[in-house]
Amino acid sequence: MDERVECSDLPMELLERIGKSLDTRIDVLRFRSVCNSWRSSIPSSSFHSNSPRFPHTSWSWWLPACLCESTLYRLQRLNPPTPDEGLLLIKVDESNLGNLRLLDPYRNRYEVVSLNLLDFRVLEFTKAYTLKCQCNCHTPTRAGIKKVLKVPNSARTNVNDCAVFIVYSTGILSFAKCEDENLTRVGDQGIRYEDIIVYEGLFYVVDRLGRVWWIREPLELVEFMPRLPRSDLYSWRKYLVDSCGALYVVDRGRDCPKVYKMDRDKPEPWDLVNNLGDRAFVLGNDCCFSVSTEEFYGFKRNCIYFTDIRTSVFNLEDDRFEDLAPLPNLL
């Protein structure tokens, strides 16, 4: 029988190879917390200690902008008070000073919560990004910006190797690498872009008409899906969201939001969706995602949560907006 090898005696080459495969910050933290040799084998993520800087934007013409990251985590209590208690969703704002602040993911406001992570199983759910004024990274500054997307989205990416796509409220789509002096405009100047997403490893953007464009090298846009049927040109906004492996566009029109599902195998590739089943969509400026209401606590099935300006909830079952019910503090 082979002798057991203590974790601290594993070859450094093996530890470095394992460390390079870790994509999330929490996995890096767990890996480095095992022992001293594991801690020294890979560096901590440098993203938060030195937030990457990008060219000035329309709201800070004389200052570079800092890319600030928030992470949504799914928490499962190890010893729940009831067997049917659902998963909890928390949002953590990580500043360039390394400080962690807890955000209410439903209302995007800060909460003071004492949380013992030893009581929970913690998994990273998704990430969200904003551009903020360099001189005060604690102040959320989103004026004029609809969405920021970081590439590549990995904890092991060097801070100086990342880049961003920016969708402005004016409909302009721009791209910049870290420390670039100027933004690069992407796409047609006559098209207003609304939202951007990574779907199945590729980048897609939706425009005012509901057309979906694939962004391919070198920053070239190729039409991927035709315009939405009955698209509202005067709608407030269009969102892209990935739910259970399918791509959806939510058209927040003047009357009520409409949900369309992409199906490229059909002659009419957009299906109007009137029922999300047990799913709920959460749509905002920093990220859009879908959750199972049977798994996560606090979300109502077949509803869309808009969190970009002020939180509102649209119920697809009766086609009306509802007040957001207050959530008890379960932590």
C-alpha positions as CSV (number, residue, x, y, z in Angstrom):
1,M,0.0,0.0,0.0
2,D,1.3,3.5,-0.9
3,E,2.1,5.7,2.0
4,R,-0.2,8.7,2.6
5,V,1.2,12.1,1.7
6,E,0.4,15.0,3.9
7,C,-1.2,17.9,2.0
8,S,1.7,20.2,3.0
9,D,4.1,17.8,1.3
10,L,2.5,17.8,-2.1
11,P,4.9,19.0,-4.9
12,M,4.8,22.7,-5.5
13,E,4.4,22.1,-9.3
14,L,1.2,20.2,-8.6
15,L,-0.1,22.9,-6.3
16,E,0.6,25.6,-8.9
17,R,-1.1,23.6,-11.6
18,I,-4.2,23.2,-9.4
19,G,-4.1,26.9,-8.5
20,K,-4.2,27.9,-12.2
21,S,-7.5,26.0,-12.7
22,L,-9.3,28.0,-10.0
23,D,-11.7,30.6,-11.5
24,T,-13.5,32.1,-8.5
25,R,-12.1,34.2,-5.7
26,I,-13.7,32.0,-3.0
27,D,-12.0,28.9,-4.5
28,V,-8.7,30.8,-4.3
29,L,-9.4,31.7,-0.7
30,R,-10.3,28.2,0.2
31,F,-7.2,26.8,-1.5
32,R,-4.9,29.3,0.3
33,S,-6.4,28.6,3.7
34,V,-5.4,24.9,3.7
35,C,-1.8,25.4,4.9
36,N,1.3,27.6,4.5
37,S,2.6,25.7,1.5
38,W,-0.7,25.9,-0.3
39,R,-0.9,29.6,0.6
40,S,2.5,30.3,-0.9
41,S,1.9,28.3,-4.0
42,I,-0.5,30.8,-5.6
43,P,-1.0,34.6,-5.1
44,S,-4.2,36.1,-3.8
45,S,-6.4,37.8,-6.3
46,S,-4.9,41.2,-7.1
47,F,-8.1,42.5,-8.6
48,H,-9.4,44.0,-5.4
49,S,-6.2,45.4,-4.0
50,N,-5.6,47.4,-7.1
51,S,-8.7,47.9,-9.2
52,P,-7.9,48.2,-12.9
53,R,-8.2,51.7,-14.4
54,F,-9.8,52.5,-17.7
55,P,-10.2,55.7,-19.9
56,H,-12.5,58.4,-18.7
57,T,-16.2,58.1,-19.4
58,S,-18.9,60.6,-20.1
59,W,-19.5,61.4,-16.4
60,S,-15.8,61.9,-15.5
61,W,-14.1,63.5,-18.4
62,W,-10.9,64.4,-16.5
63,L,-10.5,61.3,-14.3
64,P,-9.9,57.6,-15.2
65,A,-12.5,55.2,-14.1
66,C,-12.0,52.2,-11.7
67,L,-13.6,48.9,-12.4
68,C,-15.3,47.7,-9.2
69,E,-16.6,44.2,-8.6
70,S,-19.5,42.8,-6.7
71,T,-20.0,39.0,-6.2
72,L,-23.3,37.3,-5.6
73,Y,-23.0,34.2,-3.4
74,R,-25.5,31.4,-2.7
75,L,-25.6,30.4,0.9
76,Q,-27.0,27.1,2.2
77,R,-27.3,26.9,6.0
78,L,-25.5,23.8,7.3
79,N,-28.1,23.3,10.1
80,P,-31.3,24.9,8.9
81,P,-34.1,25.5,11.4
82,T,-36.6,23.8,9.0
83,P,-35.8,21.1,6.4
84,D,-37.4,23.1,3.5
85,E,-35.5,26.4,4.1
86,G,-34.3,27.6,0.7
87,L,-30.9,29.0,-0.4
88,L,-30.1,32.6,0.4
89,L,-28.6,35.0,-2.0
90,I,-26.2,37.7,-0.8
91,K,-24.3,40.4,-2.7
92,V,-20.9,41.5,-1.6
93,D,-19.3,44.7,-2.8
94,E,-15.5,44.5,-2.8
95,S,-13.8,47.8,-3.0
96,N,-10.3,48.6,-4.2
97,L,-9.2,48.9,-0.5
98,G,-10.1,45.3,0.1
99,N,-13.1,46.1,2.2
100,L,-16.2,43.9,2.0
101,R,-19.7,45.4,2.2
102,L,-22.9,43.4,2.1
103,L,-25.6,44.6,-0.3
104,D,-29.3,43.7,-0.5
105,P,-29.5,41.9,-3.9
106,Y,-33.1,42.9,-4.3
107,R,-32.8,46.6,-3.7
108,N,-29.1,47.3,-4.3
109,R,-28.7,49.0,-1.0
110,Y,-26.2,48.4,1.8
111,E,-27.2,46.4,4.9
112,V,-25.4,45.9,8.2
113,V,-25.3,42.1,8.7
114,S,-23.2,39.9,11.0
115,L,-22.6,36.7,9.1
116,N,-20.7,33.6,10.4
117,L,-19.6,31.8,7.2
118,L,-18.9,28.7,9.3
119,D,-22.7,28.2,9.5
120,F,-23.1,28.1,5.7
121,R,-22.0,26.3,2.6
122,V,-21.0,29.2,0.3
123,L,-20.8,29.0,-3.5
124,E,-20.2,31.8,-6.0
125,F,-23.3,32.5,-8.1
126,T,-22.3,35.3,-10.4
127,K,-20.4,38.6,-10.7
128,A,-21.4,42.2,-11.3
129,Y,-19.3,45.2,-12.4
130,T,-19.6,48.9,-12.3
131,L,-17.3,51.8,-13.3
132,K,-16.8,54.3,-10.5
133,C,-14.9,57.5,-10.1
134,Q,-11.3,56.8,-9.1
135,C,-11.2,59.3,-6.3
136,N,-14.1,57.7,-4.4
137,C,-14.6,54.1,-5.2
138,H,-17.1,53.8,-2.4
139,T,-19.6,56.0,-4.2
140,P,-21.7,54.1,-6.8
141,T,-21.5,56.2,-10.0
142,R,-23.5,54.8,-12.9
143,A,-24.7,57.9,-14.6
144,G,-24.8,57.5,-18.3
145,I,-23.8,53.8,-18.2
146,K,-26.2,50.8,-18.7
147,K,-23.8,47.9,-18.4
148,V,-20.2,47.0,-17.8
149,L,-18.8,43.6,-18.7
150,K,-15.3,42.5,-17.7
151,V,-13.3,40.1,-19.9
152,P,-12.0,37.6,-19.1
153,N,-14.1,37.0,-16.0
154,S,-11.7,34.9,-13.9
155,A,-10.1,35.2,-10.5
156,R,-6.7,34.1,-11.9
157,T,-6.6,36.8,-14.5
158,N,-3.9,39.4,-13.9
159,V,-5.4,42.8,-13.1
160,N,-3.5,44.4,-16.0
161,D,-4.7,41.8,-18.5
162,C,-8.5,42.5,-18.3
163,A,-10.7,44.6,-20.5
164,V,-14.2,45.9,-20.5
165,F,-17.2,46.4,-22.8
166,I,-19.3,49.4,-21.8
167,V,-22.9,50.1,-22.9
168,Y,-23.8,53.7,-22.5
169,S,-27.3,55.2,-22.0
170,T,-26.8,56.9,-25.4
171,G,-26.7,53.5,-27.1
172,I,-22.9,53.6,-27.7
173,L,-21.0,50.3,-27.3
174,S,-17.3,50.8,-26.3
175,F,-14.3,48.6,-25.5
176,A,-11.1,49.3,-23.6
177,K,-8.1,47.3,-22.2
178,C,-6.7,48.2,-18.8
179,E,-4.6,51.4,-18.9
180,D,-5.7,52.3,-22.4
181,E,-5.8,56.0,-23.0
182,N,-8.9,56.0,-25.1
183,L,-12.1,54.0,-25.6
184,T,-12.7,52.1,-28.8
185,R,-16.2,52.4,-30.3
186,V,-17.7,49.1,-31.4
187,G,-20.5,48.6,-33.9
188,D,-22.5,50.9,-36.2
189,Q,-22.9,54.5,-35.1
190,G,-26.5,54.4,-36.3
191,I,-27.5,51.6,-33.9
192,R,-28.4,52.0,-30.3
193,Y,-27.2,49.1,-28.1
194,E,-29.1,48.2,-25.0
195,D,-27.4,45.3,-23.1
196,I,-24.5,42.8,-23.4
197,I,-24.0,39.3,-22.1
198,V,-21.7,36.3,-22.2
199,Y,-23.7,33.3,-23.5
200,E,-22.1,29.9,-24.1
201,G,-18.7,31.5,-23.9
202,L,-19.4,34.2,-26.6
203,F,-20.3,37.9,-26.4
204,Y,-23.7,39.1,-27.5
205,V,-25.3,42.5,-27.5
206,V,-28.9,43.5,-28.1
207,D,-30.0,46.8,-29.8
208,R,-33.0,49.0,-29.6
209,L,-34.9,46.9,-32.2
210,G,-34.3,43.7,-30.3
211,R,-31.7,42.4,-32.8
212,V,-29.0,40.3,-31.2
213,W,-25.4,40.7,-32.4
214,W,-22.5,38.4,-31.9
215,I,-19.2,40.2,-31.1
216,R,-16.4,38.4,-32.9
217,E,-12.7,39.1,-33.4
218,P,-11.6,41.8,-34.0
219,L,-14.5,43.7,-32.3
220,E,-16.7,43.0,-35.3
221,L,-20.5,42.7,-34.9
222,V,-22.4,40.0,-36.8
223,E,-26.2,39.8,-36.7
224,F,-27.1,36.7,-34.8
225,M,-30.9,37.1,-34.3
226,P,-33.4,39.3,-36.2
227,R,-35.4,42.1,-34.5
228,L,-38.1,41.2,-32.1
229,P,-41.7,40.9,-33.4
230,R,-43.8,43.8,-32.3
231,S,-40.7,45.5,-30.9
232,D,-41.4,48.7,-29.0
233,L,-39.1,51.3,-30.4
234,Y,-40.0,53.6,-27.5
235,S,-39.5,50.9,-24.8
236,W,-37.6,51.9,-21.7
237,R,-35.0,49.2,-22.2
238,K,-34.1,45.8,-23.4
239,Y,-32.3,43.2,-21.3
240,L,-30.4,39.9,-22.1
241,V,-30.6,37.1,-19.6
242,D,-29.5,33.4,-19.7
243,S,-31.9,31.1,-18.0
244,C,-31.4,27.3,-17.8
245,G,-29.2,27.5,-20.9
246,A,-31.6,29.5,-23.1
247,L,-31.2,33.1,-24.1
248,Y,-34.0,35.5,-23.4
249,V,-34.7,39.2,-24.3
250,V,-36.9,41.2,-21.9
251,D,-38.5,44.2,-23.6
252,R,-39.5,46.7,-20.9
253,G,-42.1,48.5,-23.0
254,R,-44.2,51.5,-22.2
255,D,-47.1,49.4,-21.0
256,C,-45.7,46.1,-19.6
257,P,-42.6,44.0,-20.1
258,K,-42.5,41.3,-22.7
259,V,-40.3,38.2,-22.6
260,Y,-38.9,36.5,-25.7
261,K,-37.0,33.3,-25.9
262,M,-34.5,32.5,-28.6
263,D,-35.1,29.4,-30.7
264,R,-33.0,29.4,-33.9
265,D,-34.4,26.1,-35.1
266,K,-37.8,27.7,-35.8
267,P,-38.8,29.8,-38.8
268,E,-39.9,32.5,-36.4
269,P,-36.9,32.4,-33.9
270,W,-38.5,34.4,-31.2
271,D,-41.1,32.8,-28.9
272,L,-43.2,35.1,-26.8
273,V,-43.1,33.7,-23.2
274,N,-46.0,34.2,-20.9
275,N,-44.9,31.9,-18.1
276,L,-41.5,31.5,-16.6
277,G,-42.5,28.5,-14.5
278,D,-40.7,28.4,-11.2
279,R,-38.0,30.9,-12.5
280,A,-37.6,34.6,-11.6
281,F,-35.6,37.1,-13.6
282,V,-33.5,39.7,-11.8
283,L,-32.5,42.5,-14.2
284,G,-30.3,45.5,-13.4
285,N,-27.4,47.7,-14.5
286,D,-24.6,45.6,-13.1
287,C,-25.9,42.1,-14.0
288,C,-28.9,40.1,-15.1
289,F,-29.6,36.5,-13.9
290,S,-32.3,33.9,-13.4
291,V,-33.0,32.0,-10.2
292,S,-35.2,29.0,-9.2
293,T,-37.9,30.2,-6.8
294,E,-38.1,26.6,-5.4
295,E,-34.4,26.7,-4.4
296,F,-33.9,30.3,-3.4
297,Y,-35.7,32.1,-0.6
298,G,-37.5,35.4,-1.1
299,F,-38.2,35.3,-4.9
300,K,-41.7,34.9,-6.3
301,R,-42.2,32.5,-9.2
302,N,-43.0,33.8,-12.7
303,C,-41.8,37.3,-11.8
304,I,-39.3,39.8,-13.1
305,Y,-37.3,42.0,-10.6
306,F,-36.1,45.3,-12.0
307,T,-33.3,46.7,-9.9
308,D,-31.6,49.3,-12.1
309,I,-33.3,52.5,-10.8
310,R,-35.7,51.6,-8.1
311,T,-36.7,48.0,-7.5
312,S,-40.0,46.9,-9.0
313,V,-41.6,43.5,-9.5
314,F,-43.6,42.5,-12.6
315,N,-45.8,39.5,-12.3
316,L,-46.3,37.7,-15.6
317,E,-49.3,35.8,-14.4
318,D,-51.6,38.8,-14.1
319,D,-49.5,41.3,-16.2
320,R,-49.1,43.9,-13.5
321,F,-46.4,45.5,-11.3
322,E,-46.4,44.6,-7.6
323,D,-44.8,46.1,-4.5
324,L,-41.7,44.4,-3.3
325,A,-42.5,42.6,0.0
326,P,-40.0,43.3,2.8
327,L,-37.7,40.4,3.5
328,P,-37.0,39.2,7.1
329,N,-33.4,39.0,8.2
330,L,-32.6,35.3,8.0
331,L,-28.9,35.7,8.6
